[in-house]
């Protein structure tokens, strides 16, 4: 165990943890990977034997937060827990997935390797981490977004490892079908576009002028990728976050380099590229549809989009898309190109996965408190509530006070932790 602690901001200290796990958990003697985690605690509580809380990061393909101090939900957590921040396999400091490796790999093998980075493998990695560094002690879990998917995987297969669970904006359907997910998603994205235009009516004509320019001109991003209308539409991914409308507003605020509005500015092009390249989190796109089940997903988002003409590239006013992946992204966005063959194979073939056990969840004994965001653009509230009714001991708090990022911007974590403490009679180290 690494006992070298280092400061994080003014109030926290942290140490680095590693565990070696099989790449394929069905082949324990085969190829291995390293999984990284960071333990963070309040510096004044370093010697205390506090309960453990593992953070289940959103995604897919998300590394753990890099805290700058005791702010956001971390402030609430470190009052009562030693907080474990794992980098899910393939992300952060864990063994990375190389785009160049996938580019030279047969499609079937690439798809197999991508499929090994889903919830079942991630949770088993966390179990190995818990056993190695914490002597198998039970821990609390906090799952944000995709972390809610990981939570139900945990409660289906390793409930004995968990004291209590909190979920924010991430209760999945127990009958995962990406086609159903996107049939709910696109109407919500359309509504977010309407709200955006009502909030920033002065931008509508400017956005349309940018789209018209891209449709008629070969405009290149700093990387050399062509900026197309459909890539521009990807900016709508941010609409599900509280500051998302304003971030997109400020991108278009500096769209043009000349008064006649005939040339796009370098600043605009750089900002659009940063928001749509996914260079720092390619697994978020590569696994976007694979997280919902064994597949094949057959490009569910593209099939749904094809029936919504308001999202066409030539529609005006231009509508932005959301948390959706389309096949053209893997040929037009350079950081994703290496994954193209693997993702196409993954979309076309079944990759078995033992996601959720409905029978186990129906008799679940782990207390669960969940925040369901009524207006969530990414996770359908009605699907979440249907699942909540099928998981014993899951209490859902439905609110329209927050968007998908309520965990970071509000007191959501404190409310959920407090509710669990009432149910357990305190911040227990175990359920025994």
C-alpha positions as CSV (number, residue, x, y, z in Angstrom):
1,X,0.0,0.0,0.0
2,X,1.3,3.4,-0.9
3,X,1.5,5.6,2.2
4,X,2.9,8.7,0.5
5,X,0.3,11.4,1.1
6,X,0.3,14.7,-0.8
7,X,-1.8,17.9,-0.4
8,X,-4.8,18.7,-2.6
9,X,-5.8,22.3,-2.2
10,X,-5.7,23.7,1.4
11,X,-7.9,21.1,3.2
12,X,-7.3,17.7,1.6
13,X,-4.6,15.1,1.4
14,X,-4.4,12.2,-1.1
15,X,-2.5,9.1,-1.9
16,X,-2.3,6.9,-5.0
17,X,-3.4,3.3,-5.2
18,X,-2.9,0.7,-7.9
19,X,-4.3,-2.8,-8.5
20,X,-3.5,-5.3,-11.3
21,X,-6.6,-7.0,-12.8
22,X,-7.3,-9.3,-15.8
23,X,-8.2,-7.5,-19.0
24,X,-10.9,-10.2,-19.4
25,X,-12.3,-11.3,-16.1
26,X,-13.4,-14.6,-17.7
27,X,-9.7,-15.3,-18.4
28,X,-8.0,-14.6,-15.0
29,X,-4.7,-15.9,-16.1
30,X,-4.6,-13.9,-19.3
31,X,-3.5,-10.4,-20.2
32,X,-3.6,-7.9,-17.3
33,X,-4.1,-4.2,-16.9
34,X,-3.4,-1.7,-14.1
35,X,-6.3,0.2,-12.5
36,X,-5.5,3.5,-10.6
37,X,-7.4,5.1,-7.8
38,X,-6.8,8.1,-5.5
39,X,-7.8,8.1,-1.9
40,X,-8.8,11.6,-0.7
41,X,-9.5,12.7,2.9
42,X,-9.8,15.8,5.0
43,X,-6.3,16.6,6.3
44,X,-7.6,17.1,9.8
45,X,-9.1,13.6,9.8
46,X,-6.1,11.7,8.4
47,X,-5.7,9.5,11.4
48,X,-9.4,8.7,11.8
49,X,-10.9,5.3,10.8
50,X,-13.7,6.8,8.7
51,X,-16.1,4.8,6.6
52,X,-15.2,4.4,2.9
53,X,-17.0,6.0,0.0
54,X,-16.2,5.0,-3.6
55,X,-17.2,7.4,-6.3
56,X,-18.6,5.8,-9.4
57,X,-17.8,8.3,-12.2
58,X,-20.2,9.1,-15.0
59,X,-19.4,8.4,-18.6
60,X,-18.9,5.9,-20.1
61,X,-15.2,6.4,-20.4
62,X,-14.8,8.9,-17.6
63,X,-11.8,9.2,-15.4
64,X,-12.3,10.2,-11.7
65,X,-12.5,13.9,-10.7
66,X,-9.2,15.7,-10.1
67,X,-10.2,17.8,-7.0
68,X,-8.7,21.2,-6.5
69,X,-9.9,21.3,-2.9
70,X,-12.8,20.6,-0.6
71,X,-15.5,22.0,-2.8
72,X,-18.6,20.7,-4.6
73,X,-19.8,17.2,-3.4
74,X,-16.3,16.4,-2.1
75,X,-16.8,18.9,0.7
76,X,-19.8,17.0,1.9
77,X,-18.2,13.6,1.5
78,X,-14.9,14.3,3.3
79,X,-16.8,15.4,6.4
80,X,-17.7,11.8,7.0
81,X,-15.8,9.5,4.6
82,X,-12.4,8.5,3.2
83,X,-13.2,9.1,-0.5
84,X,-11.9,6.7,-3.2
85,X,-11.7,8.1,-6.7
86,X,-10.9,5.3,-9.2
87,X,-10.0,5.9,-12.8
88,X,-12.2,3.3,-14.7
89,X,-10.3,0.9,-16.9
90,X,-9.1,2.6,-20.0
91,X,-9.2,6.1,-18.6
92,X,-6.9,8.5,-16.7
93,X,-3.9,6.8,-15.1
94,X,-5.3,3.3,-15.5
95,X,-4.0,1.3,-18.5
96,X,-5.1,3.4,-21.4
97,X,-6.7,2.4,-24.7
98,X,-4.5,3.6,-27.6
99,X,-6.3,4.9,-30.7
100,X,-3.3,3.8,-32.8
101,X,-3.4,0.3,-31.4
102,X,-7.1,0.0,-32.3
103,X,-6.4,1.4,-35.8
104,X,-4.1,-1.6,-36.5
105,X,-6.3,-4.2,-34.8
106,X,-8.8,-6.4,-36.6
107,X,-12.3,-5.1,-36.1
108,X,-13.6,-8.2,-34.2
109,X,-10.7,-8.0,-31.7
110,X,-11.1,-4.3,-31.3
111,X,-14.8,-4.7,-30.6
112,X,-14.0,-7.5,-28.0
113,X,-11.6,-5.2,-26.2
114,X,-14.0,-2.3,-26.2
115,X,-16.7,-4.5,-24.7
116,X,-14.3,-5.4,-21.9
117,X,-14.5,-1.8,-20.7
118,X,-18.2,-1.9,-19.7
119,X,-19.9,-2.0,-16.3
120,X,-19.3,-5.7,-15.5
121,X,-15.5,-5.4,-15.8
122,X,-15.4,-2.0,-14.1
123,X,-17.2,-3.2,-11.0
124,X,-15.0,-6.2,-10.8
125,X,-11.9,-4.0,-10.9
126,X,-13.3,-2.0,-8.0
127,X,-13.9,-5.1,-6.1
128,X,-10.2,-6.1,-6.6
129,X,-9.2,-2.6,-5.4
130,X,-11.4,-2.9,-2.3
131,X,-9.9,-6.3,-1.4
132,X,-6.3,-5.3,-1.9
133,X,-6.2,-1.9,-0.3
134,X,-9.0,-2.0,2.2
135,X,-9.0,-5.6,3.4
136,X,-12.4,-6.2,1.9
137,X,-14.2,-3.6,4.1
138,X,-17.6,-2.7,2.9
139,X,-18.0,0.8,1.4
140,X,-20.6,3.3,0.5
141,X,-21.1,4.2,-3.2
142,X,-21.9,7.5,-4.9
143,X,-22.8,7.1,-8.6
144,X,-23.2,10.1,-10.9
145,X,-24.9,9.5,-14.3
146,X,-23.3,6.4,-15.7
147,X,-22.2,5.8,-12.2
148,X,-25.9,4.9,-11.5
149,X,-25.6,2.1,-14.1
150,X,-22.5,0.9,-12.2
151,X,-24.4,1.1,-8.9
152,X,-27.1,-1.3,-10.1
153,X,-24.4,-3.6,-11.5
154,X,-22.8,-3.5,-8.0
155,X,-26.1,-4.2,-6.2
156,X,-26.9,-7.0,-8.7
157,X,-23.6,-8.9,-8.3
158,X,-21.8,-7.7,-5.2
159,X,-24.4,-6.3,-2.7
160,X,-22.5,-7.8,0.2
161,X,-19.7,-5.2,-0.5
162,X,-21.9,-2.1,-0.1
163,X,-23.1,-0.3,3.0
164,X,-25.4,2.1,1.2
165,X,-25.7,3.8,-2.2
166,X,-26.4,7.3,-3.5
167,X,-27.3,7.9,-7.2
168,X,-27.5,11.2,-8.9
169,X,-29.0,11.5,-12.4
170,X,-28.3,8.0,-13.4
171,X,-31.0,5.3,-12.8
172,X,-31.0,3.1,-15.9
173,X,-33.7,0.9,-17.3
174,X,-33.5,-2.7,-16.1
175,X,-34.6,-3.7,-19.6
176,X,-31.9,-1.9,-21.5
177,X,-32.7,-1.0,-25.1
178,X,-30.9,2.0,-26.7
179,X,-33.7,2.3,-29.3
180,X,-36.2,3.0,-26.4
181,X,-33.6,5.4,-24.8
182,X,-33.2,7.5,-27.9
183,X,-37.0,7.5,-28.6
184,X,-37.3,9.4,-25.3
185,X,-34.1,11.4,-25.7
186,X,-34.7,13.2,-29.0
187,X,-38.0,15.0,-27.9
188,X,-36.1,16.2,-24.8
189,X,-33.2,17.5,-26.9
190,X,-35.7,19.3,-29.2
191,X,-37.2,20.9,-26.1
192,X,-33.8,22.0,-24.9
193,X,-33.2,23.7,-28.3
194,X,-36.5,25.6,-27.9
195,X,-35.5,26.8,-24.4
196,X,-32.1,27.8,-25.7
197,X,-33.6,29.9,-28.5
198,X,-36.0,31.5,-26.1
199,X,-33.1,32.3,-23.8
200,X,-30.8,33.7,-26.5
201,X,-33.1,34.8,-29.4
202,X,-30.3,37.0,-30.7
203,X,-28.2,34.0,-31.6
204,X,-30.7,32.2,-33.8
205,X,-29.8,34.1,-37.0
206,X,-26.1,34.0,-36.2
207,X,-26.1,30.2,-35.7
208,X,-27.9,29.8,-39.0
209,X,-25.4,32.0,-40.8
210,X,-22.6,29.9,-39.4
211,X,-24.4,26.7,-40.6
212,X,-25.0,28.2,-44.0
213,X,-21.3,29.1,-44.3
214,X,-20.2,25.6,-43.3
215,X,-22.6,24.0,-45.8
216,X,-21.2,26.0,-48.7
217,X,-17.5,26.3,-47.7
218,X,-14.7,23.9,-46.8
219,X,-13.8,25.2,-43.3
220,X,-11.0,23.5,-41.4
221,X,-10.5,23.2,-37.7
222,X,-7.0,23.7,-36.2
223,X,-6.4,19.9,-36.5
224,X,-7.2,19.9,-40.2
225,X,-10.6,18.2,-39.7
226,X,-13.4,19.7,-41.7
227,X,-16.0,21.5,-39.7
228,X,-19.3,20.3,-41.0
229,X,-22.8,21.3,-40.0
230,X,-23.4,18.0,-38.3
231,X,-20.2,18.4,-36.3
232,X,-21.3,21.9,-35.3
233,X,-24.6,20.4,-34.1
234,X,-22.7,18.3,-31.5
235,X,-22.3,21.4,-29.4
236,X,-25.8,20.6,-28.0
237,X,-24.3,17.9,-25.9
238,X,-23.8,20.7,-23.3
239,X,-27.5,21.6,-23.2
240,X,-28.1,19.2,-20.3
241,X,-25.8,21.0,-17.9
242,X,-26.8,24.0,-15.9
243,X,-24.2,26.4,-17.5
244,X,-24.6,24.7,-20.9
245,X,-26.7,27.3,-22.6
246,X,-24.4,30.0,-21.6
247,X,-21.2,28.1,-22.7
248,X,-22.7,27.6,-26.1
249,X,-23.8,31.2,-26.2
250,X,-20.2,32.4,-25.5
251,X,-18.8,30.2,-28.2
252,X,-21.1,31.8,-30.9
253,X,-20.5,35.3,-29.4
254,X,-17.1,35.3,-31.1
255,X,-18.0,33.2,-34.2
256,X,-17.0,35.7,-36.9
257,X,-13.7,37.3,-37.6
258,X,-15.0,40.1,-39.8
259,X,-17.9,42.6,-39.5
260,X,-19.5,41.3,-42.7
261,X,-19.6,37.8,-41.0
262,X,-18.1,35.9,-43.9
263,X,-15.2,34.3,-42.0
264,X,-15.2,32.3,-38.8
265,X,-12.7,33.4,-36.1
266,X,-9.8,31.3,-35.0
267,X,-11.1,31.4,-31.4
268,X,-14.4,30.0,-32.5
269,X,-12.8,27.2,-34.5
270,X,-10.6,26.3,-31.6
271,X,-13.5,26.3,-29.1
272,X,-15.7,24.2,-31.4
273,X,-12.9,21.7,-31.9
274,X,-12.2,21.4,-28.2
275,X,-15.9,20.7,-27.5
276,X,-16.4,18.2,-30.3
277,X,-13.1,16.3,-30.7
278,X,-13.5,14.0,-27.7
279,X,-9.7,13.7,-27.7
280,X,-9.5,13.4,-23.9
281,X,-12.4,10.9,-23.5
282,X,-12.8,8.9,-26.7
283,X,-14.4,6.0,-24.8
284,X,-17.3,8.2,-24.0
285,X,-18.2,8.1,-27.7
286,X,-16.9,4.7,-28.6
287,X,-19.0,3.0,-25.8
288,X,-22.0,5.3,-25.8
289,X,-24.5,2.8,-27.1
290,X,-22.8,-0.4,-25.9
291,X,-23.4,0.5,-22.2
292,X,-27.1,-0.3,-22.6
293,X,-26.9,-4.0,-23.2
294,X,-25.4,-6.8,-25.2
295,X,-26.4,-5.3,-28.5
296,X,-26.3,-5.0,-31.4
297,X,-27.3,-1.4,-31.1
298,X,-27.3,-0.9,-34.9
299,X,-26.7,2.8,-34.4
300,X,-29.9,3.4,-32.5
301,X,-29.3,7.2,-32.2
302,X,-28.8,7.6,-35.9
303,X,-31.9,5.6,-36.7
304,X,-34.0,7.7,-34.3
305,X,-32.5,10.9,-35.7
306,X,-33.5,9.9,-39.2
307,X,-37.1,10.2,-38.2
308,X,-36.8,13.7,-36.7
309,X,-36.4,16.1,-39.6
310,X,-36.0,19.1,-37.3
311,X,-32.5,17.8,-36.7
312,X,-31.5,17.8,-40.4
313,X,-28.4,19.7,-41.3
314,X,-30.4,22.0,-43.6
315,X,-33.2,22.7,-41.1
316,X,-33.5,26.3,-40.0
317,X,-33.4,27.3,-37.3
318,X,-30.6,24.8,-36.8
319,X,-31.1,22.3,-34.0
320,X,-28.3,20.9,-32.0
321,X,-28.0,17.2,-31.1
322,X,-27.3,15.9,-27.6
323,X,-25.7,12.9,-25.9
324,X,-25.9,10.9,-29.1
325,X,-23.3,9.1,-31.3
326,X,-23.5,8.8,-35.0
327,X,-21.5,6.5,-37.4
328,X,-19.9,9.4,-39.4
329,X,-18.2,10.7,-36.2
330,X,-15.6,7.9,-36.5
331,X,-14.5,8.9,-40.0
332,X,-14.7,12.7,-39.6
333,X,-13.3,13.3,-36.1
334,X,-9.6,12.5,-36.1
335,X,-9.2,11.4,-32.5
336,X,-12.0,8.8,-33.0
337,X,-10.8,7.4,-36.4
338,X,-8.7,4.7,-34.9
339,X,-11.8,3.2,-33.2
340,X,-13.9,3.1,-36.4
341,X,-13.6,-0.5,-37.3
342,X,-14.1,-1.7,-33.8
343,X,-17.1,0.5,-33.1
344,X,-18.8,-0.5,-36.4
345,X,-18.3,-4.2,-35.5
346,X,-19.6,-3.5,-31.9
347,X,-22.7,-1.8,-33.3
348,X,-23.4,-4.7,-35.6
349,X,-22.8,-7.7,-33.3
350,X,-23.9,-8.9,-29.9
351,X,-21.4,-8.7,-27.1
352,X,-22.8,-10.6,-24.1
353,X,-22.9,-8.8,-20.8
354,X,-24.5,-9.7,-17.4
355,X,-25.7,-6.3,-16.5
356,X,-28.5,-6.3,-14.0
357,X,-30.2,-9.1,-12.0
358,X,-33.8,-8.0,-11.6
359,X,-34.6,-10.8,-9.1
360,X,-31.7,-9.8,-6.9
361,X,-32.6,-6.1,-7.1
362,X,-36.2,-6.9,-6.3
363,X,-35.1,-8.2,-2.9
364,X,-32.2,-5.7,-2.4
365,X,-31.3,-4.9,1.2
366,X,-28.8,-2.1,0.5
367,X,-30.4,1.3,1.3
368,X,-30.4,3.5,-1.9
369,X,-31.2,7.2,-2.1
370,X,-31.4,8.6,-5.6
371,X,-31.9,12.1,-7.1
372,X,-34.0,11.9,-10.3
373,X,-33.8,15.2,-12.3
374,X,-37.2,15.7,-13.9
375,X,-35.8,17.7,-16.8
376,X,-32.7,15.6,-17.3
377,X,-31.7,15.6,-21.0
378,X,-29.5,12.6,-20.7
379,X,-31.3,10.1,-18.5
380,X,-35.1,9.8,-18.9
381,X,-36.9,10.5,-15.6
382,X,-39.8,8.1,-16.4
383,X,-37.5,5.2,-17.2
384,X,-35.6,6.0,-14.0
385,X,-38.8,5.9,-11.9
386,X,-39.9,2.6,-13.5
387,X,-36.6,1.1,-12.4
388,X,-36.9,2.7,-8.9
389,X,-40.2,0.8,-8.5
390,X,-38.4,-2.5,-9.2
391,X,-35.4,-2.0,-6.8
392,X,-36.3,-2.8,-3.1
393,X,-35.1,-0.1,-0.8
394,X,-34.5,2.6,-3.5
395,X,-36.0,5.9,-2.5
396,X,-36.3,8.4,-5.4
397,X,-36.2,12.2,-4.9
398,X,-37.7,13.7,-8.0
399,X,-36.7,17.4,-8.5
400,X,-36.6,20.0,-11.2
401,X,-34.3,22.3,-9.2
402,X,-31.2,20.9,-11.0
403,X,-29.9,19.8,-14.3
404,X,-27.7,16.7,-14.8
405,X,-24.8,18.3,-13.0
406,X,-26.7,19.0,-9.8
407,X,-24.1,16.9,-7.9
408,X,-21.4,19.5,-8.7
409,X,-23.5,22.6,-8.4
410,X,-25.9,22.0,-5.5
411,X,-26.3,20.4,-2.1
412,X,-27.5,17.1,-3.7
413,X,-24.9,14.9,-2.1
414,X,-25.5,16.3,1.4
415,X,-29.2,15.6,1.1
416,X,-28.7,12.0,-0.1
417,X,-26.0,11.2,2.5
418,X,-28.2,12.6,5.3
419,X,-31.2,10.6,4.2
420,X,-29.0,7.4,4.2
421,X,-27.7,8.2,7.6
422,X,-31.2,8.5,9.0
423,X,-32.1,5.1,7.5
424,X,-28.9,3.5,8.8
425,X,-28.8,5.3,12.2
426,X,-25.5,7.1,11.3
427,X,-22.6,6.9,8.9
428,X,-22.0,3.2,9.4
429,X,-18.8,1.5,8.4
430,X,-20.7,-1.7,7.5
431,X,-24.3,-3.1,7.5
432,X,-23.3,-5.9,9.9
